[in-house]
């Protein structure tokens, strides 16, 4: 990249530079800066065992470089697991762009990011994520073909968020049937944290299915709209983890299930759209001991990446895409069967599944479920 530092570092060097121990199993970490646009980016590639690393680009204000790196490392690992369990021919990667005050021209910023993606030679394919839009992806696409999530007027699939929400919805349906022995969501209470693109679409589907909603968001106008449109009860962001409901659906940022939440929450199911909902696998163990069923995020929020992958591979009709995303329902049942057979908490069982696929020990095609 002209005028750009594009520096590949070994994960162990990342530990020395940033003081984080999370990256040792990653294949590649790339740091890049572009003074002209203000770009400061990290691209983390966890695995290319199944194909090029596919994962979105997050645009966020981080407290420190270390936090940004840690986020990229965790998210890229989650993408590898997500793509593996979705049966996609892609590995896992993630990009984060550090949001700073000097980034005045957003289009130029994402064009610079596009040049970074192009410089990686197809080892990483990007798409929309938290803080980025389809218009940002259009800017990226002006510099590289290794991008998905184009606006529909460009002849491609567009915003993947509705597909993410649909996958979470069918995942919740399956979890409710398994854990609560109820085949309908009518009367089921769901606490939704975050009313962004995914959270809002999830609320719409849940409302249409007859669920009772409790919602929160940092945007008061958004929660008022949910109250009016869905009859939702609104609580503060600080209170959402303490409400009593059948289902808790985190749809904002990750690590919301802390030790305190895992030990004290009054939910029967946790199933949402946010990535990395557990602060660690230990919280999944606590939930299991308390009889709370956790549907791992990388299992049920795969609808968006399935949409992006099908777009990237040449497109697919909406009905076929809906059928493919609907298979998340059966995979939740498959997870439940494995949990019952092994006694493992769902989070650990799902990680083990994904690792088996990544190692080539278990084949998983998009038209099959894990047994």
C-alpha positions, 0 to 999 in steps of 0.5 A: 500500500502506497504511503501505508505501513502494512506489517505482518507480525508473528502472534508471539510478537504481538504478545510482546508488543501489546501484552496480550496472550490471546493470539498464539494460535493465529496464523497471521496478524497484520497491522496497518497505518495510512497517515493520509486517511488516518487509517489504523487497522488490524487484520487477524487471520485465525485459520485458512484451513477451510479456505480464505479467512472471511469475516467483517470489519469493525469500526470502533473507538477502543480504549487502547491498542491492546483492546483493539488487538484483543478484540480482533483476535477473539473475533477472528477465532469466533469467525473461524468457528462460525464458518466451520459450523455453518459448513462454509468453505472459508476460514476465519478472520476479522478486521478492526479499524480504530476510530480516531478524531482525525478520520475526516473523510470516511470514504477515503478511510475505507478506500485505504482499508480496501487497499490493505485488504487487496495487499493481503492477496485474497487471504482475507475477505471482508464484509460489514460489521459493527460500525460499518455500513454497506456504503463503506463496503462500496468504498472498499470494493473500489480498491479490492474484489475481496469484499462482500455485503454490497448495496443491492443496487450494485447487483449483490446481496446488501446488508447481512443484518436481517439474515443474522437476525433470522438465524438468531430467531430460529436458534431461539425457537430451537432453544425454547423447544429444547429447554422449555418444551414449547413449540411456539414463542407465544407468551415467551419472554425475551430480554433483548440487549441492543436495538441496532440492525440485528436487535431490531429485526430480531424484535420484529420477528419475536413480536410477530411470533407472539413473544413478550419483549423487554428491551434496552439500548443506549439510544432512548429514541430507539427504545421508545420506538420499540415500546410503541411498535412492539409493546416492549417493556423498556429497562436501562442498559444497566438493568437488563442483565438482572431482569427475569425472562425466559430468554436473554438475547444479547445483541450489542457488544460482547463479554456481557455474560460476566462471572456476576451475570452467570452466577446471578441471572434469572434467565433459562436460555441465553441466545443472541446475536452479539459475538463473544457473549461469554467473558470466558468459557468458565461462564458457560460452565456456570450457566450449565451448572445452574440449568441455563441453556446457552446457545453459542453465538457462533452457532446461531448468529451465522446467518449474516456470514452465510448471506455474505458467503453466498453473495461472494460465491455468486449469489443465491435466491432468497428462498434458498438462502432462508432454507440454508440459514434455517438449518441453524435450528437443527444444529441447535438440536444437534448441539443439545444432543451432544451436550446430553451425550457428553455432559459438556457445557454447550459452549465447550461442546460447540468449540470442540465441534468447530475445532474438529471441523477445522482439523479435518476430523469432521466434515460438515457440508452446508446442507447437512447438520452435525450429528 
